[in-house]
Every structure is written in structure tokens, then in C-alpha cells.
Amino acid sequence: MPITQAESARLQRRTGMAQDDFAVDNDGVLTLLNNADTRACVFLLTDSADAQAEGLCSVYEIRPKGCQTYPYVLDTKDEAVLDQGCPHRSQFPDPPEDMAFTLLNLEERILREGSSD
């Protein structure tokens, strides 16, 4: 999950974790890490690598915007769709009409930050 610098700073302040403990820089784009054992986000409280396993987000109140909008993602035509990789996508309605706009704005912020390094 890509995150902004501001989201990273907020996560650092609220969790006390160093950025390197929860994110990696992929060519200027910060991306949340997955736990090596569970293969889930480092902030998901779960003991299982099963995609259907229960879990709670430990940073839910301050979760990044991409997490808030998931499982809605942009397709190659910049249209909002349900992520085919989400095991729970059948439980979500079709994307709201303005979701593509929201996701495009988020993508723009993330890419702008990555290109300013």
C-alpha cells in the first residue's frame, strides 16, 4: 500500500516506530511493509498467513488514505474498480461515482512526493 510522507510521519509519531520498520522506499514511493510471517500489513494484528484470517488494524484511527479506500483501486484506464486480489471483494458494492477522483488525487500526491526527492 503506497503512503504519503505525511502519513508516514503521523504513523511514526503515533506508533513510536521508525519508518524503516513499517515502510520501504520504492523509487521515491513509500510502501507499507508486510509481516514476513503473516504476509499481511505490519499493522494488521493477526497470527495467521491465511487470507481469510481475522485481524484488526492497530492504526485504524490514523490509517493511510489508501487503506481507507481499499479495496477500491484504479485500473489501467484510471477507473475505480474492486481489487481482484482482495479476498473479500464480493462483500463490497461497486465503487462510488467519485472514487476514481479520490484515488487519482491520492496517486498524484504520492507521485509528486516521490518525484521531489
Contacts in CASP RR format, 6 or more apart in sequence:
PFRMAT RR
TARGET T0000
AUTHOR 0000-0000-0000
METHOD contacts of the structure
MODEL  1
MPITQAESARLQRRTGMAQDDFAVDNDGVLTLLNNADTRACVFLLTDSAD
AQAEGLCSVYEIRPKGCQTYPYVLDTKDEAVLDQGCPHRSQFPDPPEDMA
FTLLNLEERILREGSSD
1 31 0 8 1.000
1 32 0 8 1.000
1 41 0 8 1.000
1 64 0 8 1.000
1 66 0 8 1.000
1 67 0 8 1.000
1 70 0 8 1.000
2 29 0 8 1.000
2 30 0 8 1.000
2 31 0 8 1.000
2 32 0 8 1.000
2 66 0 8 1.000
2 110 0 8 1.000
3 11 0 8 1.000
3 23 0 8 1.000
3 30 0 8 1.000
3 31 0 8 1.000
3 32 0 8 1.000
3 64 0 8 1.000
3 66 0 8 1.000
3 110 0 8 1.000
4 30 0 8 1.000
4 64 0 8 1.000
4 65 0 8 1.000
4 109 0 8 1.000
4 110 0 8 1.000
4 113 0 8 1.000
5 30 0 8 1.000
5 113 0 8 1.000
7 30 0 8 1.000
7 64 0 8 1.000
7 65 0 8 1.000
8 19 0 8 1.000
8 23 0 8 1.000
8 30 0 8 1.000
10 62 0 8 1.000
11 17 0 8 1.000
11 19 0 8 1.000
11 22 0 8 1.000
11 23 0 8 1.000
11 59 0 8 1.000
11 62 0 8 1.000
11 64 0 8 1.000
12 18 0 8 1.000
12 19 0 8 1.000
14 59 0 8 1.000
14 62 0 8 1.000
15 22 0 8 1.000
15 58 0 8 1.000
15 59 0 8 1.000
19 30 0 8 1.000
21 33 0 8 1.000
21 42 0 8 1.000
22 32 0 8 1.000
22 33 0 8 1.000
22 42 0 8 1.000
22 43 0 8 1.000
23 30 0 8 1.000
23 31 0 8 1.000
23 32 0 8 1.000
23 33 0 8 1.000
24 30 0 8 1.000
24 31 0 8 1.000
24 33 0 8 1.000
25 31 0 8 1.000
27 114 0 8 1.000
28 113 0 8 1.000
28 114 0 8 1.000
28 115 0 8 1.000
28 117 0 8 1.000
29 110 0 8 1.000
29 111 0 8 1.000
29 113 0 8 1.000
29 114 0 8 1.000
30 110 0 8 1.000
30 113 0 8 1.000
32 41 0 8 1.000
32 42 0 8 1.000
32 43 0 8 1.000
32 64 0 8 1.000
33 41 0 8 1.000
33 42 0 8 1.000
34 40 0 8 1.000
34 41 0 8 1.000
34 42 0 8 1.000
35 41 0 8 1.000
35 42 0 8 1.000
35 44 0 8 1.000
37 49 0 8 1.000
38 44 0 8 1.000
38 46 0 8 1.000
38 47 0 8 1.000
38 48 0 8 1.000
38 49 0 8 1.000
38 53 0 8 1.000
39 49 0 8 1.000
40 46 0 8 1.000
40 49 0 8 1.000
40 53 0 8 1.000
40 55 0 8 1.000
41 57 0 8 1.000
41 67 0 8 1.000
43 57 0 8 1.000
43 58 0 8 1.000
43 59 0 8 1.000
43 63 0 8 1.000
44 55 0 8 1.000
44 56 0 8 1.000
44 57 0 8 1.000
44 58 0 8 1.000
45 55 0 8 1.000
45 56 0 8 1.000
45 57 0 8 1.000
45 58 0 8 1.000
46 53 0 8 1.000
46 54 0 8 1.000
46 55 0 8 1.000
46 56 0 8 1.000
47 53 0 8 1.000
48 54 0 8 1.000
51 87 0 8 1.000
52 87 0 8 1.000
57 63 0 8 1.000
57 67 0 8 1.000
65 106 0 8 1.000
66 106 0 8 1.000
69 99 0 8 1.000
69 102 0 8 1.000
69 103 0 8 1.000
69 106 0 8 1.000
70 83 0 8 1.000
70 86 0 8 1.000
71 82 0 8 1.000
71 83 0 8 1.000
71 85 0 8 1.000
71 86 0 8 1.000
71 88 0 8 1.000
71 89 0 8 1.000
71 92 0 8 1.000
72 80 0 8 1.000
72 81 0 8 1.000
72 82 0 8 1.000
72 83 0 8 1.000
72 92 0 8 1.000
72 95 0 8 1.000
72 99 0 8 1.000
72 103 0 8 1.000
73 80 0 8 1.000
73 81 0 8 1.000
73 82 0 8 1.000
73 83 0 8 1.000
73 103 0 8 1.000
74 80 0 8 1.000
74 81 0 8 1.000
74 100 0 8 1.000
74 103 0 8 1.000
74 104 0 8 1.000
74 107 0 8 1.000
75 81 0 8 1.000
78 100 0 8 1.000
78 104 0 8 1.000
79 100 0 8 1.000
80 95 0 8 1.000
80 96 0 8 1.000
80 99 0 8 1.000
80 100 0 8 1.000
80 102 0 8 1.000
80 103 0 8 1.000
81 95 0 8 1.000
82 89 0 8 1.000
82 92 0 8 1.000
82 94 0 8 1.000
82 95 0 8 1.000
83 89 0 8 1.000
86 92 0 8 1.000
END
